[in-house]
């Protein structure tokens, strides 16, 4: 973990981290975070919170990614249409079979080169060679898998087979509506690259586990957050 430097900031680290965590962890706008801070007697402007999010969000996300265990070897890939700046773009998303967000990539195309870029990023950044990759029936996946010699591990199917990836888009859809759409491809990519690693430790799926088990997992998530946000 790389310690985070909070020097030359007027507010203490605990306040900064709380604002950043609220923004990425919950479906809140910068204005919502400002109001929650004011409710607790902390007067901070929206512009200040926005600067905190841009500066500290990626640092925390990078630390959380370093501390996470390796994902499983069963991956689910999917793409969804998003409107950014009035243009039609595609949100490519990869998760493992436990719902861990592996990568999110905003691209202008829905073709072989876009699928290939996502797969190469996954293989490079995860360090895991998948045993199965489930996708929809888009032909671009087949072409990309053939280039990477992964066609024997590729399992194209319908929406039901790839339900894990389909459901993972719902969180981003809610954020997209809250933010009244993403403003540019770059800002969308920056937000999504930070959101995924912060979302992962707290994605506990409480409906699938007992209450004592949930307390244990929440404790692990809090410990991971504390380690990732340690001040220099």
N, C-alpha and C positions, 0 to 999 in steps of 0.2 A: 504494500500500500504506500502511495505517495502522500505524505502529510499535506494539508491544504493551508496556504498562507492567507490569513485574514488581516494582515497588517494594513494600516492606513485606511481602515474602514471605521466609520463613526459608531456603528452598532456592533454589539458583541456577537461572536460566532453563533451562539445559541439562537439569536433572533434571525440571523441570516439563514441558517440551516432550516429553521422552522418554516420560513417563507418559501424557500426552494422546495422543501419536501411537500408542503401543501399543494403547490402549483403542479408538480409532476405526479404526485400520488393520487390526487383527487381531481374530479372534473371541475376545476375552478379557473376562472380568468384572473388576470393580474388585478383587476378591480376588486374581485371577490377577496383575494388575499389581502389587499390593502384594507378592506373593511374589517376582515377578521383581526388584523393587527390592531386597527384602531379600537376595536371592541375590547382589546386587552390592554389598552392604554399606550400603545406603541404607534406614534405618528410617523409614518414613512410614506413617501410618495410612490405613485405607480411607476414612475421612471426609475427610481432606485431599485424597486423590486425587479423590474425588467432587467436591469443591469446585473443584479445578483443571479437571476435565472440564467442569463447568457454566459456569465463568467464562471459560476460555481457548478452549474448543472452538469456540464461535460466532465469536469474534474471528478465529481462524485460518481458519475456513471462509469468512468474509466476504472476507478478504484473498486466499485462493486463488481465489474466484469472480471477483474483480476482475482477477486476473492471467491467467485462462484465456482462450484464443481463443474466438470465437463458435462456437456449435455448428453442425452441419450443418443443412440445411433439410428433412431427412427425419426425421420424428419417429415414435415408437412409444409408444402409450398403453395402459395396462392397469390393472386394479383387482384386488385380492386381499382375501379375507376375513381379518380378524385378530380375536382375542378380547382385549379390553382391559378389565380390571376386571370380568370376567364378562359383558361386553356385546359383541355382534356389531358390528364396525365394518369400514370398508373402507379399504384402503391404495391410493390412486391414485398411479400412478407414470408418469413420462414420461422416455424416453431418446431419444437420436438414433441414427442407424444405425451409429454407431461405438461405441455402448455408454456414451456420456457421460450421466450422470444429470442431467437438466434440472430436475426438481422432484419432490418427494414430498409428498403431502397426505393426512392422516388425516381421514376424514369419517364421519359417522354414517349417511349415506344413499348409495344407489347409483342416483341419479336424474339428471334433466336439470340441476338446480341444482348438484349436486356436479360433474358433468362441465364445466359452464359455468365454475365457479369455478377449476377446474384450468386450463382453456384460457386464461382471462383472465390468470391469474398467469403462464403461460408466455409469452404475447404481450407482457406488460408487462415481465417480468424478463429475458427473453433478448434482446429487441430485434431478433428475427429473425422474418420472415414466412415460414412453412413452405411448401414446395412440395408436400409430401405428408404426410398424417397417417394412419398405419396403426393400427387399433384392432380389437378383437373385434367381434362382431355385436350388442353391447348397443345397444338403441334410444336410450338416453340420449345417446350420442355423436352420433347423427344429429340429434336435436333441438337439441343445443348448437351443432353445426356450422352449422345453418340460421340460428340467431340471429346468429352471428358471420360469416355469409356465407363459410363455409369448406367448404361441401358439395361443391364441385367438386374440392377437394384431399383429401377424405376417402376412405379406402380400407378399408372394413370387410372383415375376412377371418376365417379360422379361426386356430387355434393356430399352425399352421406359418407363416403369413404374419406373425404377430406374435411370432415366437419370440424376437426380441431383447428385447422387454419382459418376456416370460414368464421368461426366464433371469435377468433383472436382479433378480427377486424372491428368488432363491435366497440371495443374500448376507444379506438382511434376515431370511429365515426362519432361517438359522443363528444370527444374533444374537438373534432372538426366543426360540429354544430355550435359548441360553446364559444369557439374562437371566430365564429362567422366565416369559416373557410380559411385555409392557409393562404398567406399573401404571396408567397413566391416558392419556387422549388427549393432554393437554398434554405429558407427559414423552415420549411416543412421537414427537410432532411435533418437539419440541426435539432429540431424538437423531437422527432421520432427516434433519432440515434441516442438521445439522452433519456427519453421516456422509457424505452424498453428495458435497459439495465436497472433503472429505479423501480419499474413495475414488477420485475421478476421476483425479488425476494418477498414481496408482500402479496403475491398472487397465490394465496394459500388454499383456495377452494374449500371454504369451511363446511359446505354442504356434504362433503365427502369424508370428513373425519370427525372424530369425537371431540368433545369440548376440552378434555385434558390434552389431547394431541394438538388441538389448535393453539392452546397456551404455549406448548413447547415450540411449535413452529413460529409463533409470533416472537417468542424470546430469541430464536435464532435470527429472525429478520431484524430485530432491533440491534442485536449484536453485530450483524453485518453492516447495518447503517452506521453504528458508532465507530466501527473500525474504518469505514470508508470516509468518514467525515472528521477524522482526527486532525486537530490543528497542528500546524508546524511550530 
